[in-house]
Every structure is written in structure tokens, then in C-alpha cells.
Amino acid sequence: MNTDFSFAVSRRGFLVAAAGAAVSASLRPARASAVDERQIKVAPGQARFSGADGPSTAVWAYDGTIPGPILRLRQGEPVRITVENGLEEDTTVHWHGIRLPNAMDGVPGLTQPPIKPGESFVYEFTPPDAGTFWYHPHADSLVQLGRGLAGALIVEEREPVAVDRDLLWLLQDWRLASGGQIAAGFGSAMDAAMSGRVGNVVTINGRAPADLSVKAGERVRLRLANASLARMMALRFQGHSPVAIAIDGQPCDPHEPEGGRLVLAPAMRIDIVLDMQGDPGSRHAVIDDFYDGLAYTLTTLAYDAEPPLRAHPLDASLALPLNPLPAPDLANVVRQEIVLQGGMMGGGKLAGVGGMMGMATPGMHGGAAWAINGMSMTGDGHAGMAPQFTLERGATCHLTMRNETAWWHPMHVHGFSMLVLSRNGSPVPHRQWQDTVLLAPKDIIECAFVADNPGDWMLHCHVADHQMAGLMTVFRVN
């Protein structure tokens, strides 16, 4: 299994400050200028999801790797990333979860011209928040994501976090045909109107999962990111008690998830801390049981036979330093509401495409299967999309999202993080800020954010089939 980075720890003693400083220094690239310069090329490539002896699969990749290279940036320091398009179709890059200028958001037509084949685009921004983010295309999203274009972006905290190892699992699934090639049929009517293009092979960091070797007594920070097109995940760590410390890159109050089950929809990230309290030599499954009757073992925590690193869990705070998010003024809000409609069995109104769907199959021939407030925006966005609502800069928006459909929808807001206030009338605890909020069927979720970032911003479902088939809108901040 590909992991991120690690460092050795003496069993005789653990010097958090010294070790943390050494790791932090090793991760920081030497700088010849004030701006961190990066280059990425998008091009066809090959991957071996099942290892060196498995079949080679034709993919599209960033810098030839699946997933793309991990981009490690520094909080509050500018970066300039040149993206070269080696595909035979347009592309862009969306820096998912980063609060950046609208012109750098990567939505073709809406915020930038698409990157034509053989051309480049320079993205410049300064990440204000530390945390776990990712990057992916926003042009021909369904196909380009489904063929492999995704990578992790990590903005490091200014001070090192007291853990023994910091690992990343970028989770993807793939719909492979016989012979190991990516199956055709992107955008089928059934996928569009139901649960989306769920694959039949799941990978961690681009490979079929192998055992994760761990040491008794160590503390691990595990960054989980779901880069699948449609697959929802619910992970259980048998024999362990994961503690969530950040959601969608934003620190939360450290807490154990309900029932120990981490629900991770497409585009969501959760950072957890795992104190490895199993016995040396023991094995513990990590199980994904989101879909009824389809539970499977994602991977296994395999303890080595060495004595425990320490007798008791590391005595250090789990709380991460807070990011500079503007606090919503909940006593003085502008209220907006979006209603999700449509889909198979949804009975939703699609006013933007002629009212009720009638007897036709929603999503057929690339048409609309979904709507927001009765209107469908299909595809990836384009110039001239009328905003669903407009906010004055600096206003606090109280946004209610109602899911009137029979399906799950991870709703992603560009340019902002939202404080999740309530779900179905019950307050949401643990100070959870999210850029991707998962709505179960019939859910009603209330959120709030400060409209401090001007521009036209997308708000859409991150099940790619749903977005492409109409579950997308735009709002404007003046």
C-alpha cells in the first residue's frame, strides 16, 4: 500500500517537539523565491491497480501517477501551479475545498476559459487554511474523474502535530471490464437517475489495498479522502476507536463518530487519530459497510511483533489549531433555501426542462434527471448561468438544503466552508465546518457561512452523474 510519510521513533522515549520539528522541516521544500512554483501535466497514462503482476489499465493521470502527486503547501504562503493539458479534450483543475479567488476556482466558462489541448493555465492562490484538500477536473467531470484524474492537496499546519505517523488514504473506485480496462458507458440513464457510477474495484492511493503495518502503542494521523465518482463509504476500524479531528480540512472538536462509523461521501475528507492499542502480532479489519448486504474488508491493520512503543496512549492534545474562518452572525442572517428534486422514484418537478418527467426515463440521452428549486443545470458549468440567489459581500447566509429525492447527495459549495447547524431539526455537535455536506433521502440540513468571497460560485452534488444530469446551481456574491 502506498502511504504518505513516516519517521522512526525510539521505544526508549518519544520527544514530540524534536521529532515533530524534524518532520516538519523535512516536508518543507527549499525555496528560491517567495512563491512556491509547481508544474503538473495532464495526460493519458497506465496504471496497475492490482500490483506489478496485474493487468495494465489505460487511465488519464496527473504527472503519470494514479492518484496525482501529493501537493504539500504551506498555510498562508503563495503558490503558482502551471497545469499543462496533454489530453485531446479541454480540462481545468478545481482545488477542492480551498478558499481562493474566484478566477482560480477551475470551472470552465464560469470562472476561467477551459485549458485547450496543448495549452497551459497558471493557477495562483494563497491557501488560508491548513488541512486535507484535493484537486480534480471540472471539465467533462464524469469521464475525467472516472479515468483517474484526482490528487491530494495538503496544507500543513504552521506547527507540527504530535503524532508518530501522518498517513493519507485517497480512496477511489473503478468500474473495470474484463481485462482490467475501464468500462465504457459513462453517463448511462440508470446511473444518472439513481446512485451514480459505482465501481467494482476499490483502491487506496491507486493500488488494491494491502495490509497496513502498524506498531502497538503508536499514534497515527490518518487523512481519509473519498475521490470516487459515486461510491459512499462507511468505515469501521475493528478493535479501535478513531477520533475525528478535522472534516473537509477544517478542525472540529475531537470526537468519536457515532457507533465508531466514519461516513465518507464522494469529495469528503475526514482526518482521524488512531491510537494503536492492539496486541503485537494481532490483525484488525477495516470494513466498509455503507451499502446494505455489501460489506467488505477494505484493508487490515497488521501489528508487528515488537513490544509496544509506549505503555499508554501519547499524552498530547488531539485538537488542531483553528483556521481563520469568519464566524457567521447568526442573529443577523440572509435566509436562502435550495430544494433537491428528481431522480428515479423521486417524483420531482423539473421545471427547467418542461415540468414533470412524465413517462420518460430521467437522464436519457444526456438530459436532465435532477433539479434544484425546479431548475436543471447540466454539464460542468458555462458562461451566463443565472445565479439561484445573490448575496451582498460580508452577509451571513443561512442556507437550508432540502432533499426531496430518494437518493443520497453530497452537496459541495465552491469557495467557502459552511458551519453545519442542524440536521432534521437536531443541532449538529462538534463544530463541524464542511464544504461537502451529505444529505440522506428526505434530509433537511441548515448551514451558515459568511459571504466574504466575491464571484459566481457553484453549488452541486458531487456524485458526478447527478451533477452532470442537472443537480447543480450557481450563487453570486457581489
C-alpha positions as CSV (number, residue, x, y, z in Angstrom):
1,M,0.0,0.0,0.0
2,N,1.3,3.5,-0.8
3,T,1.4,5.6,2.3
4,D,2.4,9.2,2.8
5,F,5.4,9.6,5.1
6,S,6.6,8.2,8.4
7,F,9.5,8.5,10.8
8,A,11.2,6.2,13.2
9,V,10.6,6.5,16.9
10,S,12.7,5.1,19.7
11,R,11.0,2.9,22.2
12,R,13.1,4.4,25.0
13,G,11.5,7.8,24.7
14,F,9.4,9.9,22.4
15,L,10.4,13.6,22.1
16,V,7.3,15.1,20.5
17,A,8.7,18.5,19.9
18,A,12.1,17.4,18.5
19,A,10.6,14.7,16.3
20,G,7.8,16.9,15.1
21,A,10.1,19.7,14.2
22,A,12.4,17.4,12.2
23,V,9.4,16.0,10.3
24,S,8.1,19.5,9.6
25,A,11.4,20.6,8.3
26,S,11.8,17.6,6.1
27,L,8.5,18.3,4.4
28,R,9.2,21.9,3.6
29,P,10.8,22.4,0.2
30,A,13.7,24.7,-0.2
31,R,12.5,28.0,-1.7
32,A,14.4,30.0,-4.3
33,S,11.7,32.6,-4.4
34,A,8.7,33.9,-2.3
35,V,6.3,31.9,-4.5
36,D,6.1,28.2,-4.4
37,E,6.3,27.1,-8.1
38,R,4.7,23.8,-9.2
39,Q,4.0,22.2,-12.6
40,I,1.5,19.5,-13.4
41,K,0.9,17.8,-16.7
42,V,-2.4,16.1,-17.5
43,A,-2.0,13.2,-20.0
44,P,-3.0,9.6,-20.8
45,G,-1.1,7.0,-18.8
46,Q,-1.1,3.5,-17.5
47,A,-1.9,2.1,-14.0
48,R,-1.7,-1.3,-12.4
49,F,-4.4,-1.3,-9.7
50,S,-3.6,-4.9,-8.6
51,G,0.2,-4.6,-8.4
52,A,3.1,-5.1,-10.8
53,D,1.8,-8.5,-11.9
54,G,-1.7,-7.3,-12.7
55,P,-3.1,-6.0,-15.9
56,S,-2.2,-2.5,-17.1
57,T,-5.2,-0.2,-17.3
58,A,-5.3,2.8,-19.6
59,V,-6.0,5.9,-17.5
60,W,-5.7,9.7,-17.5
61,A,-3.3,11.0,-14.9
62,Y,-1.6,14.0,-13.4
63,D,2.2,13.6,-13.9
64,G,1.7,10.0,-14.9
65,T,0.6,8.7,-11.5
66,I,-2.7,7.4,-10.0
67,P,-3.6,9.3,-7.9
68,G,-1.7,12.5,-8.9
69,P,1.2,13.8,-6.9
70,I,0.5,14.9,-3.3
71,L,0.8,18.7,-3.3
72,R,2.1,19.9,0.1
73,L,1.6,23.6,0.6
74,R,2.2,26.0,3.4
75,Q,-0.6,27.8,5.1
76,G,-0.6,31.5,4.2
77,E,2.1,31.2,1.6
78,P,1.5,31.8,-2.1
79,V,1.7,29.1,-4.7
80,R,1.8,29.2,-8.5
81,I,0.8,25.9,-10.3
82,T,1.1,25.6,-14.0
83,V,-1.2,23.0,-15.5
84,E,-0.4,21.7,-19.0
85,N,-3.1,19.8,-20.9
86,G,-1.8,16.7,-22.7
87,L,-5.3,15.3,-23.3
88,E,-7.2,15.6,-26.6
89,E,-10.1,17.5,-24.9
90,D,-10.5,20.5,-22.7
91,T,-9.7,20.3,-19.0
92,T,-9.4,22.5,-15.9
93,V,-8.4,21.9,-12.3
94,H,-10.6,22.7,-9.3
95,W,-8.8,23.0,-5.9
96,H,-11.5,21.4,-3.9
97,G,-12.1,23.0,-0.5
98,I,-9.6,25.8,-0.8
99,R,-11.0,29.2,-0.2
100,L,-9.3,31.0,-3.1
101,P,-10.1,33.8,-5.6
102,N,-13.0,33.1,-7.9
103,A,-10.8,33.3,-11.0
104,M,-8.7,30.4,-9.7
105,D,-11.7,28.0,-9.0
106,G,-11.4,26.0,-12.2
107,V,-14.9,26.0,-13.5
108,P,-14.8,26.3,-17.3
109,G,-16.9,29.2,-18.7
110,L,-17.9,30.4,-15.2
111,T,-14.5,31.3,-13.7
112,Q,-11.9,30.6,-16.5
113,P,-11.6,29.6,-20.1
114,P,-11.1,25.8,-20.4
115,I,-7.5,24.7,-20.9
116,K,-7.4,23.6,-24.5
117,P,-5.3,20.6,-25.7
118,G,-1.7,21.5,-25.8
119,E,-2.2,24.7,-23.8
120,S,-1.5,25.6,-20.1
121,F,-3.1,27.7,-17.4
122,V,-1.5,29.2,-14.3
123,Y,-3.3,28.9,-11.0
124,E,-2.2,31.3,-8.3
125,F,-3.5,31.4,-4.8
126,T,-2.5,31.6,-1.1
127,P,-4.2,28.8,0.9
128,P,-5.6,30.4,4.1
129,D,-6.5,27.2,5.8
130,A,-4.4,24.2,6.9
131,G,-5.9,20.8,6.3
132,T,-6.6,18.0,3.9
133,F,-7.9,19.0,0.4
134,W,-7.8,17.6,-3.1
135,Y,-7.8,18.6,-6.7
136,H,-9.6,17.3,-9.8
137,P,-11.0,18.4,-13.1
138,H,-14.2,20.4,-13.6
139,A,-14.5,19.8,-17.3
140,D,-16.1,16.6,-18.6
141,S,-16.1,15.8,-14.9
142,L,-17.7,12.4,-15.1
143,V,-15.2,11.0,-17.6
144,Q,-12.1,12.7,-16.4
145,L,-12.6,11.8,-12.8
146,G,-13.7,8.3,-13.8
147,R,-10.5,7.8,-15.8
148,G,-8.3,8.8,-12.9
149,L,-7.8,12.5,-12.6
150,A,-7.6,13.2,-8.9
151,G,-4.9,14.1,-6.4
152,A,-4.4,15.1,-2.8
153,L,-3.5,18.6,-1.6
154,I,-2.3,19.0,1.9
155,V,-1.8,22.4,3.6
156,E,0.4,21.8,6.6
157,E,-0.3,23.3,10.0
158,R,2.2,26.1,11.0
159,E,3.3,23.9,13.9
160,P,3.7,20.1,13.7
161,V,1.0,17.9,15.2
162,A,2.1,15.4,17.8
163,V,1.7,12.0,16.1
164,D,4.1,9.2,15.2
165,R,3.0,8.9,11.6
166,D,0.9,11.0,9.2
167,L,-0.8,8.8,6.5
168,L,-3.0,9.6,3.6
169,W,-5.6,7.2,2.1
170,L,-7.0,8.7,-1.1
171,L,-9.9,6.3,-1.9
172,Q,-11.2,5.7,-5.4
173,D,-13.3,3.1,-7.1
174,W,-13.2,2.0,-10.7
175,R,-15.7,0.3,-12.9
176,L,-13.5,-2.2,-14.7
177,A,-14.4,-4.5,-17.5
178,S,-12.9,-7.9,-18.2
179,G,-9.2,-7.5,-19.0
180,G,-8.8,-4.7,-16.4
181,Q,-9.8,-1.8,-18.7
182,I,-12.1,1.0,-17.6
183,A,-15.6,0.1,-18.7
184,A,-17.5,2.1,-21.2
185,G,-20.9,3.6,-20.6
186,F,-20.2,6.8,-18.8
187,G,-23.4,8.8,-18.3
188,S,-25.9,6.0,-18.6
189,A,-29.5,6.9,-17.9
190,M,-29.7,4.5,-14.9
191,D,-26.5,5.8,-13.3
192,A,-27.7,9.4,-13.9
193,A,-31.1,8.9,-12.3
194,M,-30.1,6.5,-9.4
195,S,-27.0,6.1,-7.4
196,G,-24.4,7.1,-10.0
197,R,-21.5,5.2,-11.5
198,V,-20.4,3.0,-8.5
199,G,-17.3,0.9,-9.5
200,N,-16.4,-2.7,-8.8
201,V,-12.8,-2.2,-7.7
202,V,-11.7,0.0,-4.7
203,T,-8.1,1.3,-4.4
204,I,-6.2,3.1,-1.7
205,N,-3.6,5.5,-3.2
206,G,-4.1,3.9,-6.6
207,R,-3.5,0.3,-5.5
208,A,-5.6,-2.6,-4.4
209,P,-5.4,-2.4,-0.6
210,A,-2.7,-4.5,1.2
211,D,-2.2,-4.8,4.9
212,L,-1.2,-1.6,6.7
213,S,1.7,-2.4,9.0
214,V,1.4,-0.7,12.4
215,K,3.2,-0.7,15.8
216,A,1.5,-1.3,19.1
217,G,1.3,2.0,21.1
218,E,1.9,4.4,18.2
219,R,-0.4,7.3,17.3
220,V,-1.3,7.7,13.7
221,R,-3.0,10.6,11.9
222,L,-4.9,9.2,9.0
223,R,-6.2,11.5,6.3
224,L,-9.2,9.9,4.5
225,A,-10.3,11.4,1.2
226,N,-13.0,9.9,-1.0
227,A,-12.3,10.7,-4.7
228,S,-14.8,8.2,-6.1
229,L,-17.4,9.2,-8.7
230,A,-20.3,8.0,-6.6
231,R,-19.4,5.4,-4.0
232,M,-20.4,6.3,-0.4
233,M,-18.2,4.7,2.3
234,A,-18.8,3.9,6.0
235,L,-15.6,2.7,7.6
236,R,-15.3,0.8,10.8
237,F,-11.9,0.1,12.4
238,Q,-12.4,-3.2,14.3
239,G,-10.9,-3.1,17.8
240,H,-10.1,0.6,17.5
241,S,-11.7,3.9,18.4
242,P,-11.0,6.5,15.7
243,V,-11.2,10.1,16.8
244,A,-12.2,12.7,14.2
245,I,-10.1,15.8,14.4
246,A,-11.0,17.5,11.1
247,I,-13.8,17.3,8.5
248,D,-13.2,18.6,4.9
249,G,-9.9,20.1,6.1
250,Q,-11.4,22.2,8.9
251,P,-10.6,21.3,12.5
252,C,-13.6,20.1,14.6
253,D,-13.9,19.3,18.3
254,P,-12.2,15.9,18.6
255,H,-14.8,13.2,18.9
256,E,-15.5,9.6,18.3
257,P,-18.1,9.2,15.5
258,E,-21.4,7.7,16.3
259,G,-21.1,4.0,16.5
260,G,-17.4,4.3,15.5
261,R,-18.5,4.5,11.9
262,L,-17.0,7.1,9.6
263,V,-19.3,8.0,6.7
264,L,-17.4,9.4,3.8
265,A,-19.3,10.5,0.7
266,P,-17.6,11.5,-2.6
267,A,-15.4,14.6,-2.2
268,M,-15.5,14.5,1.6
269,R,-12.3,14.3,3.8
270,I,-12.0,13.2,7.4
271,D,-8.8,13.4,9.4
272,I,-8.7,10.9,12.3
273,V,-6.3,9.9,15.0
274,L,-5.8,6.2,15.8
275,D,-4.1,5.1,18.9
276,M,-2.8,1.7,18.1
277,Q,-3.8,-0.3,21.2
278,G,-4.0,-3.8,19.7
279,D,-1.7,-6.6,20.8
280,P,1.6,-7.1,19.0
281,G,1.0,-9.6,16.1
282,S,-2.8,-9.0,16.0
283,R,-4.8,-8.2,13.0
284,H,-7.9,-5.9,12.7
285,A,-10.1,-5.4,9.7
286,V,-11.1,-2.0,8.3
287,I,-14.6,-2.7,7.0
288,D,-16.8,-0.6,4.6
289,D,-20.4,-1.4,5.3
290,F,-22.3,1.6,3.8
291,Y,-24.4,-0.5,1.4
292,D,-26.8,-3.0,3.0
293,G,-25.6,-6.5,2.4
294,L,-22.4,-5.5,0.6
295,A,-19.9,-5.1,3.4
296,Y,-16.3,-5.9,2.6
297,T,-12.9,-5.6,4.2
298,L,-11.1,-2.6,2.7
299,T,-7.8,-3.3,4.4
300,T,-6.3,-4.8,7.6
301,L,-4.3,-3.2,10.4
302,A,-1.5,-5.7,10.9
303,Y,0.5,-5.2,14.1
304,D,4.2,-6.2,14.0
305,A,5.5,-8.5,16.7
306,E,7.6,-5.8,18.5
307,P,6.8,-4.7,22.1
308,P,4.5,-1.7,22.4
309,L,6.1,1.7,21.5
310,R,4.7,3.1,24.8
311,A,2.6,1.7,27.6
312,H,-0.1,4.3,27.4
313,P,-1.5,6.5,24.6
314,L,0.5,9.6,23.8
315,D,-0.3,12.4,26.3
316,A,-0.8,15.2,23.8
317,S,-3.9,17.2,22.8
318,L,-5.8,15.9,19.8
319,A,-7.2,19.4,18.9
320,L,-5.9,21.0,15.8
321,P,-5.3,24.8,15.6
322,L,-8.3,26.6,14.2
323,N,-8.3,28.1,10.7
324,P,-9.2,31.7,10.2
325,L,-12.8,31.2,9.2
326,P,-15.1,34.2,9.6
327,A,-17.7,33.5,12.2
328,P,-21.3,33.6,11.0
329,D,-23.5,36.3,12.7
330,L,-26.5,34.0,13.4
331,A,-28.5,36.9,14.8
332,N,-28.4,38.7,11.5
333,V,-28.7,36.4,8.5
334,V,-29.9,36.3,5.0
335,R,-32.0,33.1,4.5
336,Q,-31.8,31.1,1.4
337,E,-33.2,27.6,0.6
338,I,-32.4,25.0,-2.1
339,V,-34.6,22.0,-2.7
340,L,-33.2,18.9,-4.4
341,Q,-35.6,17.2,-6.7
342,G,-35.9,14.5,-9.3
343,G,-34.2,11.1,-9.9
344,M,-35.7,7.7,-10.3
345,M,-38.6,7.3,-7.8
346,G,-38.2,10.9,-6.9
347,G,-41.3,12.3,-8.4
348,G,-39.6,15.7,-8.6
349,K,-40.5,18.6,-10.7
350,L,-38.0,19.5,-13.4
351,A,-39.4,22.9,-14.4
352,G,-36.3,23.9,-16.3
353,V,-36.8,21.0,-18.8
354,G,-40.5,21.2,-19.2
355,G,-42.1,20.3,-15.9
356,M,-42.7,16.7,-14.8
357,M,-40.6,14.0,-16.3
358,G,-43.7,12.0,-17.3
359,M,-43.1,8.5,-18.6
360,A,-39.6,9.3,-20.0
361,T,-36.6,7.8,-18.2
362,P,-34.8,10.7,-16.5
363,G,-31.3,11.2,-17.6
364,M,-31.8,9.7,-21.1
365,H,-29.6,11.0,-23.9
366,G,-27.7,13.2,-21.6
367,G,-30.8,15.1,-20.5
368,A,-31.8,16.3,-17.0
369,A,-32.6,13.9,-14.3
370,W,-32.4,16.3,-11.3
371,A,-33.3,19.8,-10.4
372,I,-32.6,22.4,-7.7
373,N,-35.6,24.6,-7.0
374,G,-37.2,23.3,-10.2
375,M,-34.3,24.2,-12.5
376,S,-31.7,22.0,-14.0
377,M,-28.2,23.0,-14.9
378,T,-26.5,20.1,-16.8
379,G,-22.8,19.5,-17.5
380,D,-19.9,21.3,-15.9
381,G,-21.0,24.9,-15.9
382,H,-20.8,27.5,-18.6
383,A,-20.8,31.2,-19.2
384,G,-24.0,33.1,-18.5
385,M,-25.5,30.7,-15.9
386,A,-28.0,32.8,-13.9
387,P,-27.4,32.7,-10.2
388,Q,-30.0,31.0,-8.0
389,F,-29.5,33.7,-5.4
390,T,-27.3,36.7,-4.8
391,L,-25.6,37.7,-1.5
392,E,-24.0,41.0,-0.5
393,R,-20.4,40.7,0.4
394,G,-20.0,40.2,4.2
395,A,-23.5,39.0,4.8
396,T,-24.1,35.8,6.8
397,C,-26.1,33.3,4.7
398,H,-28.3,30.8,6.5
399,L,-28.7,28.1,3.9
400,T,-31.3,25.4,4.2
401,M,-30.9,22.3,1.9
402,R,-33.9,20.0,1.5
403,N,-33.5,16.6,-0.2
404,E,-36.9,15.7,-1.6
405,T,-35.4,12.7,-3.6
406,A,-34.9,9.1,-2.8
407,W,-31.1,9.2,-3.1
408,W,-28.1,10.4,-1.2
409,H,-26.4,13.7,-2.3
410,P,-23.1,15.1,-1.1
411,M,-23.6,18.8,-1.8
412,H,-20.4,20.7,-2.4
413,V,-20.1,24.5,-2.2
414,H,-17.2,26.2,-4.0
415,G,-15.2,29.0,-2.4
416,F,-16.5,28.6,1.2
417,S,-16.7,26.3,4.2
418,M,-20.2,26.1,5.9
419,L,-20.8,25.7,9.5
420,V,-23.4,22.8,9.8
421,L,-26.0,23.9,12.3
422,S,-28.7,21.2,12.3
423,R,-29.9,18.0,10.6
424,N,-33.6,17.3,10.6
425,G,-34.1,19.8,13.4
426,S,-31.4,18.5,15.7
427,P,-28.3,20.5,16.4
428,V,-25.1,19.2,14.8
429,P,-22.4,19.0,17.5
430,H,-18.6,19.2,17.5
431,R,-18.3,22.5,15.5
432,Q,-18.4,20.9,12.0
433,W,-17.4,23.1,9.1
434,Q,-17.8,21.4,5.7
435,D,-17.5,22.2,2.1
436,T,-19.3,18.9,1.1
437,V,-22.4,18.1,3.2
438,L,-24.1,14.7,2.8
439,L,-27.9,14.7,2.6
440,A,-29.6,11.3,3.1
441,P,-33.0,10.9,1.4
442,K,-35.5,13.4,2.8
443,D,-32.9,15.1,4.9
444,I,-33.2,18.8,5.8
445,I,-29.9,20.4,6.7
446,E,-29.2,24.0,7.9
447,C,-25.8,25.6,7.4
448,A,-24.3,29.1,7.7
449,F,-21.4,30.9,6.1
450,V,-20.1,34.5,5.7
451,A,-20.2,35.6,2.0
452,D,-16.8,37.2,2.1
453,N,-15.5,35.8,-1.2
454,P,-16.9,37.7,-4.3
455,G,-17.8,36.0,-7.5
456,D,-20.1,33.4,-9.1
457,W,-19.8,30.1,-7.2
458,M,-21.0,26.6,-8.0
459,L,-23.1,24.5,-5.6
460,H,-23.7,21.0,-6.8
461,C,-23.9,17.3,-5.9
462,H,-20.6,15.6,-6.0
463,V,-22.0,12.3,-7.3
464,A,-20.7,13.2,-10.8
465,D,-23.6,11.6,-12.7
466,H,-26.0,13.7,-10.6
467,Q,-24.1,17.0,-11.2
468,M,-23.9,16.3,-15.0
469,A,-27.6,15.5,-15.1
470,G,-28.8,18.7,-13.5
471,L,-28.1,18.8,-9.8
472,M,-26.1,22.0,-9.9
473,T,-26.7,25.7,-9.4
474,V,-24.8,28.9,-9.0
475,F,-24.9,31.7,-6.5
476,R,-23.4,35.1,-6.6
477,V,-21.5,37.2,-4.0
478,N,-21.4,40.9,-5.0
